[in-house]
Amino acid sequence: MASSTSSSPQVKYDVFLSFRGEDTREGFTSHLNASLCRRKIITFMDDKLRRGDEISQSLLNTIEGSKISIIIFSKGYASSRWCLEELVKIIDCKKMHVQIVIPVFYYVDPSDARKQTGSFRDAFAEHEVRYKERKEMLQRLRNALTEAANLSVFDSNSIR
């Protein structure tokens, strides 16, 4: 029987946190991270990464090397190309490595993400321009957002 370790990434983190820093880093996300750490859950929060034009391979590897991804959808989440590219990778890992994905909707309506309305529609209007030469990538971003929003969700408007 072939070893499954060659197809499965090495797990380094229990939880990968995907979030829009400007929206939630200093509040909800930092409190969630602290709570998980107090329970000895090893988390990755990208607070030490330098931003550039492209999402780094090391960050993509970190997503692969996590058991669970928690996606904190906020009003500005979809406006970040980095967040959406993380999301595509997270959904890929869900499919390929059976990674657990937990979406949390932080003061946004889950249906706005699912249907790309509200702030999500506005963000994708900007991405339409950015990805005009890469329509397939734009569609991957849309599909990942829809798929994540269709998972069982935690909605901050109904759960505290």
Chimera marker file (.cmm) of the C-alpha trace (Angstrom):
<marker_set name="trace">
<marker id="1" x="0.000" y="0.000" z="0.000" r="1" g="1" b="0" radius="0.5"/>
<marker id="2" x="1.375" y="3.423" z="-0.931" r="1" g="1" b="0" radius="0.5"/>
<marker id="3" x="2.081" y="5.931" z="1.766" r="1" g="1" b="0" radius="0.5"/>
<marker id="4" x="-0.475" y="8.733" z="2.033" r="1" g="1" b="0" radius="0.5"/>
<marker id="5" x="2.104" y="11.201" z="3.375" r="1" g="1" b="0" radius="0.5"/>
<marker id="6" x="3.314" y="12.053" z="-0.117" r="1" g="1" b="0" radius="0.5"/>
<marker id="7" x="-0.094" y="13.469" z="-1.074" r="1" g="1" b="0" radius="0.5"/>
<marker id="8" x="-0.992" y="15.019" z="2.279" r="1" g="1" b="0" radius="0.5"/>
<marker id="9" x="0.849" y="18.092" z="3.515" r="1" g="1" b="0" radius="0.5"/>
<marker id="10" x="2.677" y="18.044" z="6.840" r="1" g="1" b="0" radius="0.5"/>
<marker id="11" x="0.406" y="19.570" z="9.486" r="1" g="1" b="0" radius="0.5"/>
<marker id="12" x="2.018" y="22.484" z="11.327" r="1" g="1" b="0" radius="0.5"/>
<marker id="13" x="-1.051" y="24.339" z="12.568" r="1" g="1" b="0" radius="0.5"/>
<marker id="14" x="-4.362" y="23.348" z="14.038" r="1" g="1" b="0" radius="0.5"/>
<marker id="15" x="-6.075" y="26.474" z="12.703" r="1" g="1" b="0" radius="0.5"/>
<marker id="16" x="-5.381" y="28.957" z="9.907" r="1" g="1" b="0" radius="0.5"/>
<marker id="17" x="-7.200" y="32.277" z="10.352" r="1" g="1" b="0" radius="0.5"/>
<marker id="18" x="-8.212" y="34.040" z="7.139" r="1" g="1" b="0" radius="0.5"/>
<marker id="19" x="-9.433" y="37.607" z="7.689" r="1" g="1" b="0" radius="0.5"/>
<marker id="20" x="-9.273" y="41.176" z="6.405" r="1" g="1" b="0" radius="0.5"/>
<marker id="21" x="-6.837" y="42.825" z="8.793" r="1" g="1" b="0" radius="0.5"/>
<marker id="22" x="-8.254" y="46.317" z="8.511" r="1" g="1" b="0" radius="0.5"/>
<marker id="23" x="-11.695" y="45.037" z="9.504" r="1" g="1" b="0" radius="0.5"/>
<marker id="24" x="-11.095" y="42.590" z="12.342" r="1" g="1" b="0" radius="0.5"/>
<marker id="25" x="-7.407" y="42.240" z="13.322" r="1" g="1" b="0" radius="0.5"/>
<marker id="26" x="-7.528" y="44.426" z="16.439" r="1" g="1" b="0" radius="0.5"/>
<marker id="27" x="-10.879" y="43.162" z="17.672" r="1" g="1" b="0" radius="0.5"/>
<marker id="28" x="-12.656" y="39.953" z="16.827" r="1" g="1" b="0" radius="0.5"/>
<marker id="29" x="-9.754" y="38.107" z="15.199" r="1" g="1" b="0" radius="0.5"/>
<marker id="30" x="-7.202" y="38.903" z="17.893" r="1" g="1" b="0" radius="0.5"/>
<marker id="31" x="-9.676" y="37.808" z="20.587" r="1" g="1" b="0" radius="0.5"/>
<marker id="32" x="-10.470" y="34.593" z="18.707" r="1" g="1" b="0" radius="0.5"/>
<marker id="33" x="-6.760" y="33.896" z="18.248" r="1" g="1" b="0" radius="0.5"/>
<marker id="34" x="-6.030" y="34.533" z="21.936" r="1" g="1" b="0" radius="0.5"/>
<marker id="35" x="-8.899" y="32.266" z="22.982" r="1" g="1" b="0" radius="0.5"/>
<marker id="36" x="-7.680" y="29.448" z="20.738" r="1" g="1" b="0" radius="0.5"/>
<marker id="37" x="-4.100" y="29.841" z="21.993" r="1" g="1" b="0" radius="0.5"/>
<marker id="38" x="-5.245" y="29.722" z="25.638" r="1" g="1" b="0" radius="0.5"/>
<marker id="39" x="-6.730" y="26.325" z="24.804" r="1" g="1" b="0" radius="0.5"/>
<marker id="40" x="-3.366" y="25.203" z="23.387" r="1" g="1" b="0" radius="0.5"/>
<marker id="41" x="-4.659" y="25.276" z="19.816" r="1" g="1" b="0" radius="0.5"/>
<marker id="42" x="-1.818" y="26.159" z="17.470" r="1" g="1" b="0" radius="0.5"/>
<marker id="43" x="-3.006" y="28.939" z="15.190" r="1" g="1" b="0" radius="0.5"/>
<marker id="44" x="-1.554" y="30.854" z="12.289" r="1" g="1" b="0" radius="0.5"/>
<marker id="45" x="-2.478" y="34.501" z="12.032" r="1" g="1" b="0" radius="0.5"/>
<marker id="46" x="-0.718" y="36.406" z="9.262" r="1" g="1" b="0" radius="0.5"/>
<marker id="47" x="0.142" y="39.398" z="11.445" r="1" g="1" b="0" radius="0.5"/>
<marker id="48" x="3.870" y="39.075" z="10.753" r="1" g="1" b="0" radius="0.5"/>
<marker id="49" x="3.741" y="38.829" z="6.971" r="1" g="1" b="0" radius="0.5"/>
<marker id="50" x="4.766" y="41.621" z="4.658" r="1" g="1" b="0" radius="0.5"/>
<marker id="51" x="2.271" y="42.344" z="1.928" r="1" g="1" b="0" radius="0.5"/>
<marker id="52" x="3.250" y="42.375" z="-1.705" r="1" g="1" b="0" radius="0.5"/>
<marker id="53" x="1.639" y="42.084" z="-5.081" r="1" g="1" b="0" radius="0.5"/>
<marker id="54" x="1.362" y="38.297" z="-4.970" r="1" g="1" b="0" radius="0.5"/>
<marker id="55" x="0.366" y="35.924" z="-2.219" r="1" g="1" b="0" radius="0.5"/>
<marker id="56" x="3.499" y="34.077" z="-1.137" r="1" g="1" b="0" radius="0.5"/>
<marker id="57" x="4.078" y="30.381" z="-1.623" r="1" g="1" b="0" radius="0.5"/>
<marker id="58" x="4.951" y="30.081" z="2.064" r="1" g="1" b="0" radius="0.5"/>
<marker id="59" x="1.489" y="31.355" z="2.985" r="1" g="1" b="0" radius="0.5"/>
<marker id="60" x="-0.127" y="28.873" z="0.589" r="1" g="1" b="0" radius="0.5"/>
<marker id="61" x="1.960" y="26.115" z="2.192" r="1" g="1" b="0" radius="0.5"/>
<marker id="62" x="0.802" y="27.289" z="5.631" r="1" g="1" b="0" radius="0.5"/>
<marker id="63" x="-2.828" y="26.947" z="4.536" r="1" g="1" b="0" radius="0.5"/>
<marker id="64" x="-2.071" y="23.414" z="3.294" r="1" g="1" b="0" radius="0.5"/>
<marker id="65" x="-0.346" y="22.612" z="6.581" r="1" g="1" b="0" radius="0.5"/>
<marker id="66" x="-3.393" y="23.459" z="8.702" r="1" g="1" b="0" radius="0.5"/>
<marker id="67" x="-6.102" y="21.087" z="9.910" r="1" g="1" b="0" radius="0.5"/>
<marker id="68" x="-8.819" y="23.747" z="10.021" r="1" g="1" b="0" radius="0.5"/>
<marker id="69" x="-9.323" y="27.093" z="8.310" r="1" g="1" b="0" radius="0.5"/>
<marker id="70" x="-11.544" y="29.688" z="9.904" r="1" g="1" b="0" radius="0.5"/>
<marker id="71" x="-12.613" y="32.343" z="7.416" r="1" g="1" b="0" radius="0.5"/>
<marker id="72" x="-13.800" y="35.573" z="8.994" r="1" g="1" b="0" radius="0.5"/>
<marker id="73" x="-15.929" y="37.276" z="6.376" r="1" g="1" b="0" radius="0.5"/>
<marker id="74" x="-16.230" y="40.978" z="7.069" r="1" g="1" b="0" radius="0.5"/>
<marker id="75" x="-17.474" y="43.919" z="5.048" r="1" g="1" b="0" radius="0.5"/>
<marker id="76" x="-14.079" y="44.440" z="3.395" r="1" g="1" b="0" radius="0.5"/>
<marker id="77" x="-13.014" y="40.788" z="3.055" r="1" g="1" b="0" radius="0.5"/>
<marker id="78" x="-13.818" y="40.488" z="-0.661" r="1" g="1" b="0" radius="0.5"/>
<marker id="79" x="-12.074" y="43.760" z="-1.481" r="1" g="1" b="0" radius="0.5"/>
<marker id="80" x="-8.750" y="42.119" z="-0.606" r="1" g="1" b="0" radius="0.5"/>
<marker id="81" x="-7.201" y="40.157" z="-3.438" r="1" g="1" b="0" radius="0.5"/>
<marker id="82" x="-5.029" y="38.392" z="-0.832" r="1" g="1" b="0" radius="0.5"/>
<marker id="83" x="-8.079" y="37.262" z="1.142" r="1" g="1" b="0" radius="0.5"/>
<marker id="84" x="-9.762" y="35.910" z="-1.966" r="1" g="1" b="0" radius="0.5"/>
<marker id="85" x="-6.633" y="34.070" z="-3.096" r="1" g="1" b="0" radius="0.5"/>
<marker id="86" x="-6.335" y="32.566" z="0.405" r="1" g="1" b="0" radius="0.5"/>
<marker id="87" x="-9.963" y="31.554" z="0.096" r="1" g="1" b="0" radius="0.5"/>
<marker id="88" x="-9.357" y="29.762" z="-3.214" r="1" g="1" b="0" radius="0.5"/>
<marker id="89" x="-6.496" y="27.830" z="-1.608" r="1" g="1" b="0" radius="0.5"/>
<marker id="90" x="-8.609" y="27.016" z="1.459" r="1" g="1" b="0" radius="0.5"/>
<marker id="91" x="-11.413" y="25.630" z="-0.705" r="1" g="1" b="0" radius="0.5"/>
<marker id="92" x="-8.862" y="23.627" z="-2.729" r="1" g="1" b="0" radius="0.5"/>
<marker id="93" x="-7.502" y="22.158" z="0.535" r="1" g="1" b="0" radius="0.5"/>
<marker id="94" x="-11.027" y="21.333" z="1.656" r="1" g="1" b="0" radius="0.5"/>
<marker id="95" x="-11.496" y="19.308" z="-1.511" r="1" g="1" b="0" radius="0.5"/>
<marker id="96" x="-8.041" y="17.703" z="-1.770" r="1" g="1" b="0" radius="0.5"/>
<marker id="97" x="-7.029" y="17.227" z="1.861" r="1" g="1" b="0" radius="0.5"/>
<marker id="98" x="-10.447" y="17.190" z="3.553" r="1" g="1" b="0" radius="0.5"/>
<marker id="99" x="-9.495" y="20.285" z="5.533" r="1" g="1" b="0" radius="0.5"/>
<marker id="100" x="-12.252" y="21.523" z="7.830" r="1" g="1" b="0" radius="0.5"/>
<marker id="101" x="-13.484" y="24.982" z="6.833" r="1" g="1" b="0" radius="0.5"/>
<marker id="102" x="-15.473" y="27.151" z="9.227" r="1" g="1" b="0" radius="0.5"/>
<marker id="103" x="-16.894" y="30.391" z="7.851" r="1" g="1" b="0" radius="0.5"/>
<marker id="104" x="-17.725" y="33.168" z="10.313" r="1" g="1" b="0" radius="0.5"/>
<marker id="105" x="-19.759" y="36.139" z="9.095" r="1" g="1" b="0" radius="0.5"/>
<marker id="106" x="-18.705" y="39.188" z="11.075" r="1" g="1" b="0" radius="0.5"/>
<marker id="107" x="-21.485" y="41.746" z="10.719" r="1" g="1" b="0" radius="0.5"/>
<marker id="108" x="-22.203" y="40.794" z="7.122" r="1" g="1" b="0" radius="0.5"/>
<marker id="109" x="-25.113" y="38.802" z="5.774" r="1" g="1" b="0" radius="0.5"/>
<marker id="110" x="-24.059" y="35.326" z="4.602" r="1" g="1" b="0" radius="0.5"/>
<marker id="111" x="-26.311" y="35.716" z="1.568" r="1" g="1" b="0" radius="0.5"/>
<marker id="112" x="-24.277" y="38.777" z="0.487" r="1" g="1" b="0" radius="0.5"/>
<marker id="113" x="-21.222" y="36.531" z="0.164" r="1" g="1" b="0" radius="0.5"/>
<marker id="114" x="-23.206" y="33.668" z="-1.372" r="1" g="1" b="0" radius="0.5"/>
<marker id="115" x="-24.877" y="35.862" z="-4.000" r="1" g="1" b="0" radius="0.5"/>
<marker id="116" x="-22.112" y="38.500" z="-4.178" r="1" g="1" b="0" radius="0.5"/>
<marker id="117" x="-24.373" y="41.389" z="-3.284" r="1" g="1" b="0" radius="0.5"/>
<marker id="118" x="-23.771" y="44.393" z="-1.031" r="1" g="1" b="0" radius="0.5"/>
<marker id="119" x="-20.094" y="45.043" z="-0.236" r="1" g="1" b="0" radius="0.5"/>
<marker id="120" x="-19.175" y="41.790" z="-1.994" r="1" g="1" b="0" radius="0.5"/>
<marker id="121" x="-20.752" y="43.032" z="-5.243" r="1" g="1" b="0" radius="0.5"/>
<marker id="122" x="-18.830" y="46.308" z="-4.942" r="1" g="1" b="0" radius="0.5"/>
<marker id="123" x="-15.562" y="44.457" z="-4.369" r="1" g="1" b="0" radius="0.5"/>
<marker id="124" x="-16.108" y="42.197" z="-7.363" r="1" g="1" b="0" radius="0.5"/>
<marker id="125" x="-16.852" y="45.198" z="-9.558" r="1" g="1" b="0" radius="0.5"/>
<marker id="126" x="-13.280" y="46.318" z="-8.826" r="1" g="1" b="0" radius="0.5"/>
<marker id="127" x="-11.909" y="42.813" z="-9.352" r="1" g="1" b="0" radius="0.5"/>
<marker id="128" x="-13.625" y="42.683" z="-12.770" r="1" g="1" b="0" radius="0.5"/>
<marker id="129" x="-11.232" y="45.444" z="-13.858" r="1" g="1" b="0" radius="0.5"/>
<marker id="130" x="-8.176" y="43.900" z="-12.184" r="1" g="1" b="0" radius="0.5"/>
<marker id="131" x="-8.809" y="40.450" z="-13.647" r="1" g="1" b="0" radius="0.5"/>
<marker id="132" x="-10.132" y="41.501" z="-17.055" r="1" g="1" b="0" radius="0.5"/>
<marker id="133" x="-7.364" y="39.493" z="-18.752" r="1" g="1" b="0" radius="0.5"/>
<marker id="134" x="-7.779" y="36.568" z="-16.343" r="1" g="1" b="0" radius="0.5"/>
<marker id="135" x="-11.490" y="35.749" z="-16.422" r="1" g="1" b="0" radius="0.5"/>
<marker id="136" x="-10.869" y="32.172" z="-15.243" r="1" g="1" b="0" radius="0.5"/>
<marker id="137" x="-9.207" y="33.462" z="-12.056" r="1" g="1" b="0" radius="0.5"/>
<marker id="138" x="-12.086" y="35.845" z="-11.411" r="1" g="1" b="0" radius="0.5"/>
<marker id="139" x="-14.497" y="32.930" z="-11.748" r="1" g="1" b="0" radius="0.5"/>
<marker id="140" x="-12.389" y="30.838" z="-9.332" r="1" g="1" b="0" radius="0.5"/>
<marker id="141" x="-12.610" y="33.676" z="-6.781" r="1" g="1" b="0" radius="0.5"/>
<marker id="142" x="-16.384" y="33.878" z="-7.209" r="1" g="1" b="0" radius="0.5"/>
<marker id="143" x="-16.816" y="30.098" z="-6.972" r="1" g="1" b="0" radius="0.5"/>
<marker id="144" x="-14.675" y="29.844" z="-3.821" r="1" g="1" b="0" radius="0.5"/>
<marker id="145" x="-16.658" y="32.616" z="-2.150" r="1" g="1" b="0" radius="0.5"/>
<marker id="146" x="-19.973" y="30.994" z="-3.034" r="1" g="1" b="0" radius="0.5"/>
<marker id="147" x="-18.816" y="27.556" z="-1.886" r="1" g="1" b="0" radius="0.5"/>
<marker id="148" x="-17.512" y="28.862" z="1.437" r="1" g="1" b="0" radius="0.5"/>
<marker id="149" x="-20.703" y="30.835" z="2.040" r="1" g="1" b="0" radius="0.5"/>
<marker id="150" x="-22.773" y="27.700" z="1.413" r="1" g="1" b="0" radius="0.5"/>
<marker id="151" x="-21.071" y="25.843" z="4.272" r="1" g="1" b="0" radius="0.5"/>
<marker id="152" x="-22.561" y="25.823" z="7.764" r="1" g="1" b="0" radius="0.5"/>
<marker id="153" x="-21.868" y="29.272" z="9.084" r="1" g="1" b="0" radius="0.5"/>
<marker id="154" x="-21.476" y="31.296" z="12.227" r="1" g="1" b="0" radius="0.5"/>
<marker id="155" x="-23.293" y="34.581" z="11.768" r="1" g="1" b="0" radius="0.5"/>
<marker id="156" x="-22.347" y="37.289" z="14.293" r="1" g="1" b="0" radius="0.5"/>
<marker id="157" x="-25.776" y="38.825" z="13.839" r="1" g="1" b="0" radius="0.5"/>
<marker id="158" x="-27.440" y="35.731" z="15.289" r="1" g="1" b="0" radius="0.5"/>
<marker id="159" x="-24.697" y="34.096" z="17.437" r="1" g="1" b="0" radius="0.5"/>
<marker id="160" x="-22.627" y="35.828" z="20.073" r="1" g="1" b="0" radius="0.5"/>
<link id1="1" id2="2" r="1" g="1" b="0" radius="0.2"/>
<link id1="2" id2="3" r="1" g="1" b="0" radius="0.2"/>
<link id1="3" id2="4" r="1" g="1" b="0" radius="0.2"/>
<link id1="4" id2="5" r="1" g="1" b="0" radius="0.2"/>
<link id1="5" id2="6" r="1" g="1" b="0" radius="0.2"/>
<link id1="6" id2="7" r="1" g="1" b="0" radius="0.2"/>
<link id1="7" id2="8" r="1" g="1" b="0" radius="0.2"/>
<link id1="8" id2="9" r="1" g="1" b="0" radius="0.2"/>
<link id1="9" id2="10" r="1" g="1" b="0" radius="0.2"/>
<link id1="10" id2="11" r="1" g="1" b="0" radius="0.2"/>
<link id1="11" id2="12" r="1" g="1" b="0" radius="0.2"/>
<link id1="12" id2="13" r="1" g="1" b="0" radius="0.2"/>
<link id1="13" id2="14" r="1" g="1" b="0" radius="0.2"/>
<link id1="14" id2="15" r="1" g="1" b="0" radius="0.2"/>
<link id1="15" id2="16" r="1" g="1" b="0" radius="0.2"/>
<link id1="16" id2="17" r="1" g="1" b="0" radius="0.2"/>
<link id1="17" id2="18" r="1" g="1" b="0" radius="0.2"/>
<link id1="18" id2="19" r="1" g="1" b="0" radius="0.2"/>
<link id1="19" id2="20" r="1" g="1" b="0" radius="0.2"/>
<link id1="20" id2="21" r="1" g="1" b="0" radius="0.2"/>
<link id1="21" id2="22" r="1" g="1" b="0" radius="0.2"/>
<link id1="22" id2="23" r="1" g="1" b="0" radius="0.2"/>
<link id1="23" id2="24" r="1" g="1" b="0" radius="0.2"/>
<link id1="24" id2="25" r="1" g="1" b="0" radius="0.2"/>
<link id1="25" id2="26" r="1" g="1" b="0" radius="0.2"/>
<link id1="26" id2="27" r="1" g="1" b="0" radius="0.2"/>
<link id1="27" id2="28" r="1" g="1" b="0" radius="0.2"/>
<link id1="28" id2="29" r="1" g="1" b="0" radius="0.2"/>
<link id1="29" id2="30" r="1" g="1" b="0" radius="0.2"/>
<link id1="30" id2="31" r="1" g="1" b="0" radius="0.2"/>
<link id1="31" id2="32" r="1" g="1" b="0" radius="0.2"/>
<link id1="32" id2="33" r="1" g="1" b="0" radius="0.2"/>
<link id1="33" id2="34" r="1" g="1" b="0" radius="0.2"/>
<link id1="34" id2="35" r="1" g="1" b="0" radius="0.2"/>
<link id1="35" id2="36" r="1" g="1" b="0" radius="0.2"/>
<link id1="36" id2="37" r="1" g="1" b="0" radius="0.2"/>
<link id1="37" id2="38" r="1" g="1" b="0" radius="0.2"/>
<link id1="38" id2="39" r="1" g="1" b="0" radius="0.2"/>
<link id1="39" id2="40" r="1" g="1" b="0" radius="0.2"/>
<link id1="40" id2="41" r="1" g="1" b="0" radius="0.2"/>
<link id1="41" id2="42" r="1" g="1" b="0" radius="0.2"/>
<link id1="42" id2="43" r="1" g="1" b="0" radius="0.2"/>
<link id1="43" id2="44" r="1" g="1" b="0" radius="0.2"/>
<link id1="44" id2="45" r="1" g="1" b="0" radius="0.2"/>
<link id1="45" id2="46" r="1" g="1" b="0" radius="0.2"/>
<link id1="46" id2="47" r="1" g="1" b="0" radius="0.2"/>
<link id1="47" id2="48" r="1" g="1" b="0" radius="0.2"/>
<link id1="48" id2="49" r="1" g="1" b="0" radius="0.2"/>
<link id1="49" id2="50" r="1" g="1" b="0" radius="0.2"/>
<link id1="50" id2="51" r="1" g="1" b="0" radius="0.2"/>
<link id1="51" id2="52" r="1" g="1" b="0" radius="0.2"/>
<link id1="52" id2="53" r="1" g="1" b="0" radius="0.2"/>
<link id1="53" id2="54" r="1" g="1" b="0" radius="0.2"/>
<link id1="54" id2="55" r="1" g="1" b="0" radius="0.2"/>
<link id1="55" id2="56" r="1" g="1" b="0" radius="0.2"/>
<link id1="56" id2="57" r="1" g="1" b="0" radius="0.2"/>
<link id1="57" id2="58" r="1" g="1" b="0" radius="0.2"/>
<link id1="58" id2="59" r="1" g="1" b="0" radius="0.2"/>
<link id1="59" id2="60" r="1" g="1" b="0" radius="0.2"/>
<link id1="60" id2="61" r="1" g="1" b="0" radius="0.2"/>
<link id1="61" id2="62" r="1" g="1" b="0" radius="0.2"/>
<link id1="62" id2="63" r="1" g="1" b="0" radius="0.2"/>
<link id1="63" id2="64" r="1" g="1" b="0" radius="0.2"/>
<link id1="64" id2="65" r="1" g="1" b="0" radius="0.2"/>
<link id1="65" id2="66" r="1" g="1" b="0" radius="0.2"/>
<link id1="66" id2="67" r="1" g="1" b="0" radius="0.2"/>
<link id1="67" id2="68" r="1" g="1" b="0" radius="0.2"/>
<link id1="68" id2="69" r="1" g="1" b="0" radius="0.2"/>
<link id1="69" id2="70" r="1" g="1" b="0" radius="0.2"/>
<link id1="70" id2="71" r="1" g="1" b="0" radius="0.2"/>
<link id1="71" id2="72" r="1" g="1" b="0" radius="0.2"/>
<link id1="72" id2="73" r="1" g="1" b="0" radius="0.2"/>
<link id1="73" id2="74" r="1" g="1" b="0" radius="0.2"/>
<link id1="74" id2="75" r="1" g="1" b="0" radius="0.2"/>
<link id1="75" id2="76" r="1" g="1" b="0" radius="0.2"/>
<link id1="76" id2="77" r="1" g="1" b="0" radius="0.2"/>
<link id1="77" id2="78" r="1" g="1" b="0" radius="0.2"/>
<link id1="78" id2="79" r="1" g="1" b="0" radius="0.2"/>
<link id1="79" id2="80" r="1" g="1" b="0" radius="0.2"/>
<link id1="80" id2="81" r="1" g="1" b="0" radius="0.2"/>
<link id1="81" id2="82" r="1" g="1" b="0" radius="0.2"/>
<link id1="82" id2="83" r="1" g="1" b="0" radius="0.2"/>
<link id1="83" id2="84" r="1" g="1" b="0" radius="0.2"/>
<link id1="84" id2="85" r="1" g="1" b="0" radius="0.2"/>
<link id1="85" id2="86" r="1" g="1" b="0" radius="0.2"/>
<link id1="86" id2="87" r="1" g="1" b="0" radius="0.2"/>
<link id1="87" id2="88" r="1" g="1" b="0" radius="0.2"/>
<link id1="88" id2="89" r="1" g="1" b="0" radius="0.2"/>
<link id1="89" id2="90" r="1" g="1" b="0" radius="0.2"/>
<link id1="90" id2="91" r="1" g="1" b="0" radius="0.2"/>
<link id1="91" id2="92" r="1" g="1" b="0" radius="0.2"/>
<link id1="92" id2="93" r="1" g="1" b="0" radius="0.2"/>
<link id1="93" id2="94" r="1" g="1" b="0" radius="0.2"/>
<link id1="94" id2="95" r="1" g="1" b="0" radius="0.2"/>
<link id1="95" id2="96" r="1" g="1" b="0" radius="0.2"/>
<link id1="96" id2="97" r="1" g="1" b="0" radius="0.2"/>
<link id1="97" id2="98" r="1" g="1" b="0" radius="0.2"/>
<link id1="98" id2="99" r="1" g="1" b="0" radius="0.2"/>
<link id1="99" id2="100" r="1" g="1" b="0" radius="0.2"/>
<link id1="100" id2="101" r="1" g="1" b="0" radius="0.2"/>
<link id1="101" id2="102" r="1" g="1" b="0" radius="0.2"/>
<link id1="102" id2="103" r="1" g="1" b="0" radius="0.2"/>
<link id1="103" id2="104" r="1" g="1" b="0" radius="0.2"/>
<link id1="104" id2="105" r="1" g="1" b="0" radius="0.2"/>
<link id1="105" id2="106" r="1" g="1" b="0" radius="0.2"/>
<link id1="106" id2="107" r="1" g="1" b="0" radius="0.2"/>
<link id1="107" id2="108" r="1" g="1" b="0" radius="0.2"/>
<link id1="108" id2="109" r="1" g="1" b="0" radius="0.2"/>
<link id1="109" id2="110" r="1" g="1" b="0" radius="0.2"/>
<link id1="110" id2="111" r="1" g="1" b="0" radius="0.2"/>
<link id1="111" id2="112" r="1" g="1" b="0" radius="0.2"/>
<link id1="112" id2="113" r="1" g="1" b="0" radius="0.2"/>
<link id1="113" id2="114" r="1" g="1" b="0" radius="0.2"/>
<link id1="114" id2="115" r="1" g="1" b="0" radius="0.2"/>
<link id1="115" id2="116" r="1" g="1" b="0" radius="0.2"/>
<link id1="116" id2="117" r="1" g="1" b="0" radius="0.2"/>
<link id1="117" id2="118" r="1" g="1" b="0" radius="0.2"/>
<link id1="118" id2="119" r="1" g="1" b="0" radius="0.2"/>
<link id1="119" id2="120" r="1" g="1" b="0" radius="0.2"/>
<link id1="120" id2="121" r="1" g="1" b="0" radius="0.2"/>
<link id1="121" id2="122" r="1" g="1" b="0" radius="0.2"/>
<link id1="122" id2="123" r="1" g="1" b="0" radius="0.2"/>
<link id1="123" id2="124" r="1" g="1" b="0" radius="0.2"/>
<link id1="124" id2="125" r="1" g="1" b="0" radius="0.2"/>
<link id1="125" id2="126" r="1" g="1" b="0" radius="0.2"/>
<link id1="126" id2="127" r="1" g="1" b="0" radius="0.2"/>
<link id1="127" id2="128" r="1" g="1" b="0" radius="0.2"/>
<link id1="128" id2="129" r="1" g="1" b="0" radius="0.2"/>
<link id1="129" id2="130" r="1" g="1" b="0" radius="0.2"/>
<link id1="130" id2="131" r="1" g="1" b="0" radius="0.2"/>
<link id1="131" id2="132" r="1" g="1" b="0" radius="0.2"/>
<link id1="132" id2="133" r="1" g="1" b="0" radius="0.2"/>
<link id1="133" id2="134" r="1" g="1" b="0" radius="0.2"/>
<link id1="134" id2="135" r="1" g="1" b="0" radius="0.2"/>
<link id1="135" id2="136" r="1" g="1" b="0" radius="0.2"/>
<link id1="136" id2="137" r="1" g="1" b="0" radius="0.2"/>
<link id1="137" id2="138" r="1" g="1" b="0" radius="0.2"/>
<link id1="138" id2="139" r="1" g="1" b="0" radius="0.2"/>
<link id1="139" id2="140" r="1" g="1" b="0" radius="0.2"/>
<link id1="140" id2="141" r="1" g="1" b="0" radius="0.2"/>
<link id1="141" id2="142" r="1" g="1" b="0" radius="0.2"/>
<link id1="142" id2="143" r="1" g="1" b="0" radius="0.2"/>
<link id1="143" id2="144" r="1" g="1" b="0" radius="0.2"/>
<link id1="144" id2="145" r="1" g="1" b="0" radius="0.2"/>
<link id1="145" id2="146" r="1" g="1" b="0" radius="0.2"/>
<link id1="146" id2="147" r="1" g="1" b="0" radius="0.2"/>
<link id1="147" id2="148" r="1" g="1" b="0" radius="0.2"/>
<link id1="148" id2="149" r="1" g="1" b="0" radius="0.2"/>
<link id1="149" id2="150" r="1" g="1" b="0" radius="0.2"/>
<link id1="150" id2="151" r="1" g="1" b="0" radius="0.2"/>
<link id1="151" id2="152" r="1" g="1" b="0" radius="0.2"/>
<link id1="152" id2="153" r="1" g="1" b="0" radius="0.2"/>
<link id1="153" id2="154" r="1" g="1" b="0" radius="0.2"/>
<link id1="154" id2="155" r="1" g="1" b="0" radius="0.2"/>
<link id1="155" id2="156" r="1" g="1" b="0" radius="0.2"/>
<link id1="156" id2="157" r="1" g="1" b="0" radius="0.2"/>
<link id1="157" id2="158" r="1" g="1" b="0" radius="0.2"/>
<link id1="158" id2="159" r="1" g="1" b="0" radius="0.2"/>
<link id1="159" id2="160" r="1" g="1" b="0" radius="0.2"/>
</marker_set>
